[in-house]
Amino acid sequence: MTLVLPLTTRETARHRLGLVTRPALLARGVTDREIAAAVRAGELRQVRRGAYVSAADLAEVERTRRLPGLRALAVSAAVGGGAAPLAAGTAAWVWGLPRSARRHGTVDRVHLVDPAGAGGRGRDWVLHRAALPPDEVTRRGAYLLTTPARTVVDVARTWREVDAVAAADAALLRGLTTHEELVETLERHATVAGTPAVRRVLELADGRAESWLETCGRLAFAAGGLPPFVPQVEIWLDGELLKVVDGWYPEAALAVEFDGRSKYLGPADQRTDVWEEKRIEDLLRSFGIRFVRVTYRMLAEEWSRLRARVLRELALPGPRHREFSERARPVGKVRTGTADDGWLWRAQDTLGGPLGPGGTGGAGHF
């Protein structure tokens, strides 16, 4: 026997990644016996106790890597009754900000905030008791959550520095917030523990970084005593923009490129064309530009060797006569067409599409 959901329940679920809850089902006349039978038949999959999703929608959620969002919606309905905004690392996921890597085999707890409650925690959730002005709460797609500025300030209190700065960089890059708004939000909550760490993060933030690795590299270069490079510089030749380099040392005509694996190993229609990149770099080398390519492994495990190489390159003068020109970009450019590394937008978390003439979207196949 196939479970047929009431139309209103199906429509609500369609806007919440297909999520349906036991209280909502019972309120519409669906019995516990029907729910149990649908679970046994594999029509419904349990997200957590009292929260379900269809097998079809779960497959779509997993394919599009939105399982953290589905879990967040399920926890929000059970713990906060849907009224406690998502916060901290969970809000960072919803905003598509880079987050610190979790340990293998662990599941991120869902973070919520309730200024009026007592706080608490469970196996898969943490409810924070903290001041939360109304203008620091917003909605994005299916999610009620803290604003980007409040989210960045919150995570900067507990995350390691490089991850917190990367989150701030990403929020600034995409125009989700401004440096002034971040400072203002911090000042509102200046008596909260961790404020000095947040101040350091905001001082280090620079909205021109276009990836976590670029942020990490910028911080590593500074911590290692290397001179600061100019981020995001366009290289022009004969009126044509040939390349935008991640970092640039003008006097030495030295370009620094931070390379993540997804740039070359992602889907075929998204990865960088290695041969075209090599052709352009060979052309630029013929005009005196030199390149240093940096990977995370080099920053983490081969730093001494990398630092020595950069210093050697900087000791060499750039070409005296320059046929190319360089232009520093005042802001970075949001990357598109790349593998999902946490920067992509997740605002439209609606599965299944509009109701069809004889059926439903993904959440309605019961």
Buried (B, 14 or more C-beta within 10 A) or exposed (E): EEBEBBEEBBBBBBBBBBBBBBEBBEEBEBEEEBBEBBBEEEBBBEBBEBBBBBBBBBEBBEEBEBBBBBBBBBBBBBBBEEEBBBBBBBBBBBBBBBBBEEEEEEEBBBBBBBEEBEEEEEEBBBBBEBEBEEEBBBEBBBBBBBBBBBBBBBBBBBBEBBBBBBBBBBBBBBEBBBBEBBBEBBEBBEEBEBBEBBBBBBEBBBBBBBBBBBBBBBBBBEEBEBEEBBBBBBBEBEEEEBBBBBBBBEEBBBBBBBBBEBBEEBEEEEBBEEEEBEEBBEBBEEBBBBBBEBBBEBBEEEEEEBBEBBEEBBEEEBEEEEEBEBEEEEEBEEEEEBBEBBBBEBEEBBBBEEBEEEEBBBBBBB
